[in-house]
Amino acid sequence: MYNIFSFGLRAFAGFGLSLILCISAMVSVWVLFRLMDFLWPRWVFVFLWFGSIGAVAGIGALIAWLDADSGVRLRSYWTVGAVALGLAAAWGAYIFETVIDPSTASFDSREISQTAVIWAILLPNVAASVIGLVRQIRSGWL
């Protein structure tokens, strides 16, 4: 029973931490953009916006599932994998919403950001949860 509760708590913590980090990254980029008095070109803002969403979503999933007893080499693979999944999901959502299936009625940047946040949170956390579940089953904890 404890192991199932622990698994659920880690999965919930990963989603929550990723959401909090994504919101704080978006606020940070927006404040930095405002402090620069909108002097950045659009591509710099888009790069920082979606890059930060993806990176911190992967880091949130990583923090929730990282074991203290795992080696440094394993932690570096986890870090690269989680951040890469977060970045791929955020940029994939951006490309899908702007290039593949653009809204014909109106171009709403909130919809694009919401889709990017949802997928950037979902993909690394589901992958980390599945890997964590497999590791717990293989080690005999579940």
Sequence and secondary structure as in RCSB ss.txt:
>XXXX:A:sequence
MYNIFSFGLRAFAGFGLSLILCISAMVSVWVLFRLMDFLWPRWVFVFLWFGSIGAVAGIGALIAWLDADSGVRLR
SYWTVGAVALGLAAAWGAYIFETVIDPSTASFDSREISQTAVIWAILLPNVAASVIGLVRQIRSGWL
>XXXX:A:secstr
 HHHHHHHHHHHHHHHHHHHHHHHHHHHHHHHHHHTTT S HHHHHHHHHHHHHHHHHHHHHHHH  TTS HHHH
HHHHHHHHHHHHHHHHHHHHIIIIIS  SS   HHHHHHHHHHHHHHHHHHHHHHHHHHHHHHHT  
